[in-house]
Structures are given as structure tokens and as C-alpha cells.
Amino acid sequence: MKRFKLKALLATLTLGVGLLVGCSSNEEPKKAASSGNGQEEFVYAMSGIYKPFNYKENGELVGFDVELGEALAEKMGMKPVPMTFPFESIIQGLLDDKFDAILGSMTVTEERLKVVSFTDTYYRSGSQLFVAENNTTIKSGADAQGKVIGAVPATNYETDALKLTAKENVITYPQGDVAALMDIKTGRLDAVVADNIFAQLAIDEAKIPVKAVGDLLAVNEQAIAVNKKNVELKEKLNIALAQLIEDGTYAKISEKWFGFNLMDERVSK
């Protein structure tokens, strides 16, 4: 994976694990607005622990996903209402109409497509294996059999970890990838499976002595999840997203948070 020019971004990123832990559990869910014609609010949920995509800073929910949601709402003529929700139960929250959409770097999977609908892809990333810098025995996923691997629960990264090692060897981290990456340093974990873009940002910022090994385990399409019955909102989101890409707004938001346009990033195995 290429190195990105992220000095401006990284100067603003503080990886306080204690703060991240509380982001998704202390906020009262807001009831979603009506999905019919004339909807005034666009209520969209995310974990709030996925910096710089979505996280809390000085009590405010910020990040790429948050700002993209604001721009989408403006295009749709709605008021943006971002909120946090525990990622392990976020799909159920959508099905229970706690919010209108999940705009939180959610990967499109066949399993998820059975219960929710997804918009067009708004960026691509990859599932990557990370180990300690001085580790010379794990060079790819094939070397991870029998190893202790960390991953965030209810994610495709946990699924990928379970393909590499036994279930009892997979330790989940509801508080996020940063805590898992830190535990490689402590020796609790042999490896971590995480998003290649996000993990590299975290490693660079916190100077965690960890490295990526092997090819990507999977290439992931990230999209906005909506309730299957809310066909109108999905159509509006797709139109708004296309407009943001066309008029340069998407690129501007992406450059602000990453120093490059996510739509231009080519992720491949």
C-alpha cells in the first residue's frame, strides 16, 4: 500500500482509546424521520470509533463519514442528523427504524444484503493482516494458522480472521482497531485483521511498531446501508452521491480528511 501525504491530517488525530470506547454506548438513539415524501431529516448512524472516518472530538461527532452525510443531506434538501450506535447491533437498529441509514464505512457483504439494501459504493478499501515490526514468522495469511488474531466484532475483518485461525484464537475488540493494534505490541495478539487504509493511518499517527504483511485478504466495497423498504431514500442517496462526485464536493471532503481522493484510490489484491 502506498504511503500517503497525511501530515495535516495526522497532526489532528489523537488516538485516545478511552475516549473511543465511550463513543458508541452513551448516546441515546434518535428515532428516524418518516421515510415518505417530505422527509425533513436524514438521520444516519455510525460507530463513532473509526477515526478519521467517524469519531468524537471534544464531544462532537466528526470525520469523513459525518461530513459526507452532511453534504448528502444538503443535496437531498434535508437536515443532517449524525449519531453513534454500537456497530455490533447497528443493522438491527436500522431494521428497528432507530435511524434512516448506516453511513459508517460498512462493507457490502452477501450476508448483509439479505437484510438491508446498499447504495452505490462510496469508497473501496482492503482487509489486511498486521503483525509486529520484528515478526519474521508471519509473512502472509497462510502463516497465521493457530495464531491469536484480533479484530473488531461483527465486521468482515472478524470474518476474515476466522478464516485464518480457530474461533478460540480470535479476540474481538468492540473499542476499535486501535486497541487491537496496540495489543500486538503488548504480546497479547500475534496479529490483527483490519482495514488497510484506517490501520495505516493509526499506525503512522501513534507510531505503533506494527507492519502490514502479505496481500490483501479481501477487497471491500463500502456503501450506505438503508432499510429494504426505503427504496425512495436509496434512490435519493445514489443521485446525491453521484452529484457530489460530479461537482467535486466528494473530492474536497476526501482531500480534507486523507490528503487524496478516495475515489481515485485503486485497491487490489
C-alpha positions in Angstrom: 0.0 0.0 0.0 1.4 3.4 -1.0 2.3 5.9 1.7 0.1 8.9 1.8 0.9 12.6 2.5 -1.1 13.0 5.6 0.8 15.4 7.8 -2.0 17.9 8.0 -4.5 15.2 9.0 -2.2 13.2 11.3 -1.5 16.4 13.3 -5.1 16.5 14.3 -5.6 12.8 15.1 -5.4 11.9 18.8 -5.9 8.2 19.3 -7.3 8.2 22.8 -8.6 4.7 23.3 -10.5 5.7 26.4 -12.5 8.3 24.5 -13.1 5.9 21.7 -14.6 3.3 23.9 -17.4 5.6 25.1 -18.4 6.9 21.7 -20.9 4.2 20.7 -22.5 3.4 24.0 -23.6 6.6 25.8 -25.7 8.2 23.2 -29.5 7.8 23.2 -30.7 6.6 19.8 -32.8 9.1 17.9 -36.0 7.9 16.1 -35.7 8.1 12.4 -37.8 10.6 10.4 -40.5 9.4 8.2 -39.2 7.8 5.0 -42.1 9.1 2.9 -42.3 12.3 0.8 -41.3 15.5 2.5 -38.8 13.9 4.9 -37.1 16.7 6.7 -34.2 14.9 8.5 -31.6 12.5 7.3 -30.7 10.5 10.4 -27.6 8.4 9.8 -25.6 6.2 12.2 -22.0 5.1 12.6 -19.9 3.6 15.4 -18.0 6.8 16.2 -14.8 4.9 16.9 -13.4 4.7 13.3 -11.0 7.7 13.1 -10.8 9.6 10.8 -13.9 8.2 9.1 -16.1 8.9 12.1 -15.1 9.7 15.7 -15.7 12.2 18.5 -13.5 15.2 19.2 -14.3 17.5 22.1 -17.7 15.8 22.3 -18.6 16.5 18.7 -19.1 13.7 16.1 -16.7 14.4 13.2 -14.9 12.7 10.3 -15.2 11.8 6.7 -18.4 9.8 7.0 -20.0 12.6 9.1 -19.2 15.4 6.6 -20.2 13.2 3.6 -23.6 12.7 5.3 -24.0 16.4 5.7 -23.3 17.0 2.0 -25.7 14.2 1.0 -28.4 15.7 3.2 -27.9 19.1 1.6 -28.3 17.7 -1.8 -31.5 15.9 -0.8 -32.9 19.0 0.9 -32.8 17.5 4.4 -31.3 18.3 7.7 -28.3 16.1 8.6 -28.6 14.3 11.9 -25.5 12.1 12.5 -25.5 9.8 15.5 -23.5 6.9 17.0 -24.7 3.3 17.6 -22.8 0.2 18.7 -21.6 -1.4 15.4 -22.3 -5.0 16.6 -26.0 -4.1 16.7 -26.2 -1.3 14.1 -28.0 -3.3 11.4 -30.7 -4.2 13.9 -31.0 -0.6 14.8 -31.6 0.2 11.2 -34.3 -2.5 10.9 -35.9 -1.1 14.1 -36.1 2.4 12.5 -33.8 4.0 15.0 -32.3 5.9 12.1 -32.6 6.2 8.3 -29.2 4.8 7.2 -25.9 3.5 8.2 -23.1 5.8 6.9 -20.2 4.3 8.8 -17.8 2.6 6.4 -19.9 -0.5 6.2 -18.7 -3.2 3.8 -21.2 -4.7 1.4 -21.4 -8.5 2.0 -23.8 -11.2 0.8 -25.0 -11.8 4.4 -25.8 -8.1 4.9 -27.6 -7.9 1.5 -30.1 -10.4 2.8 -31.4 -8.0 5.4 -30.6 -4.4 4.1 -30.1 -2.6 0.9 -26.9 -0.7 -0.1 -26.3 2.4 -2.2 -23.6 2.6 -4.8 -20.1 2.3 -3.4 -18.7 5.4 -1.9 -15.1 4.1 -1.4 -13.1 0.9 -1.6 -10.6 -0.5 0.9 -9.0 -3.8 1.7 -8.8 -6.3 4.6 -5.2 -6.6 5.7 -3.2 -8.7 8.2 -0.9 -6.7 10.5 1.9 -8.1 12.8 4.7 -6.7 14.9 7.5 -5.0 13.1 10.0 -7.6 14.3 7.8 -10.6 13.4 9.6 -12.7 10.8 7.4 -15.8 11.1 4.1 -14.5 9.8 4.5 -13.3 6.3 1.0 -13.9 5.0 -2.4 -15.2 6.0 -1.2 -18.8 5.4 1.3 -18.4 8.3 -1.4 -17.2 10.7 -2.9 -20.7 11.4 -3.0 -21.3 15.1 -2.1 -17.7 15.9 -4.1 -15.3 18.1 -5.7 -12.7 16.0 -7.6 -9.5 17.0 -10.5 -7.9 15.1 -13.5 -5.7 15.7 -16.6 -7.8 16.3 -19.5 -8.1 13.8 -17.2 -6.9 10.9 -15.9 -8.5 7.8 -12.5 -8.3 9.5 -13.6 -10.7 12.2 -14.9 -12.9 9.4 -11.6 -12.8 7.6 -9.7 -13.6 10.9 -11.9 -16.6 11.5 -10.8 -17.9 8.1 -7.2 -17.8 9.2 -7.3 -19.3 12.7 -9.6 -21.2 15.1 -12.5 -19.3 16.7 -11.0 -19.6 20.1 -7.9 -17.8 18.8 -9.9 -14.7 17.6 -10.1 -11.9 20.2 -12.7 -9.2 19.5 -12.2 -5.5 20.3 -15.5 -3.6 20.5 -13.5 -0.5 21.3 -12.0 -0.5 17.9 -8.9 -1.4 15.8 -6.5 0.9 17.6 -6.8 -1.1 20.8 -6.3 -4.3 18.9 -3.2 -2.9 17.1 -1.8 -1.8 20.4 -2.2 -5.3 21.8 0.2 -6.6 19.2 2.9 -4.5 20.9 1.9 -6.0 24.4 2.2 -9.5 23.1 -1.5 -10.4 23.7 -2.0 -10.8 20.0 0.1 -12.3 17.2 -1.7 -10.3 14.5 -4.7 -8.1 13.7 -7.0 -8.1 10.7 -8.2 -4.5 9.9 -8.9 -2.1 7.1 -5.7 -1.3 5.3 -6.4 2.5 5.0 -7.6 3.0 8.5 -4.9 0.9 10.2 -2.1 2.6 8.3 -3.3 6.0 9.5 -3.5 4.7 13.1 0.0 3.1 12.9 1.5 6.3 11.4 -0.1 8.6 14.0 0.6 6.6 17.1 3.9 5.2 15.9 2.7 1.6 16.7 5.5 -0.9 15.9 3.3 -2.9 13.5 3.5 -3.7 9.8 1.3 -5.0 7.1 2.1 -8.4 5.7 1.0 -10.4 2.6 -1.6 -9.5 0.0 -4.9 -8.0 0.9 -7.2 -10.7 2.3 -10.2 -9.1 0.5 -11.1 -6.0 -1.4 -14.1 -4.3 0.3 -16.8 -2.2 -1.2 -18.1 0.4 1.3 -21.6 1.7 0.9 -24.5 3.3 2.8 -27.0 0.8 4.2 -30.7 1.6 4.2 -33.8 -0.4 5.1 -35.1 -2.5 2.2 -38.5 -0.9 2.4 -37.0 2.6 2.0 -36.5 2.4 -1.8 -37.0 6.1 -2.2 -34.2 7.1 0.2 -31.8 4.7 -1.5 -32.5 6.3 -4.9 -32.1 9.8 -3.5 -28.8 8.9 -1.9 -27.5 7.4 -5.1 -28.4 10.6 -7.0 -26.9 12.8 -4.4 -23.7 10.8 -4.2 -23.3 11.0 -8.0 -23.8 14.7 -7.8 -21.2 15.1 -5.1 -18.7 13.2 -7.1 -19.5 15.1 -10.3 -19.3 18.6 -8.8 -16.1 18.0 -6.8 -17.6 18.1 -3.3 -16.7 14.5 -2.6 -13.1 15.1 -3.7 -12.9 18.2 -1.5 -14.1 16.3 1.6 -11.8 13.4 0.9 -8.8 15.6 0.4 -9.6 17.3 3.8 -9.5 14.1 5.7 -7.0 11.9 3.8 -4.9 14.1 1.6 -6.1 12.3 -1.5 -9.4 11.4 -3.2 -10.7 8.0 -2.0 -12.5 7.6 -5.3 -9.1 7.7 -7.1 -7.6 5.1 -4.8 -7.1 1.7 -6.6 -7.3 -1.1 -4.1 -6.4 -4.6 -5.5 -5.1 -7.9 -4.3 
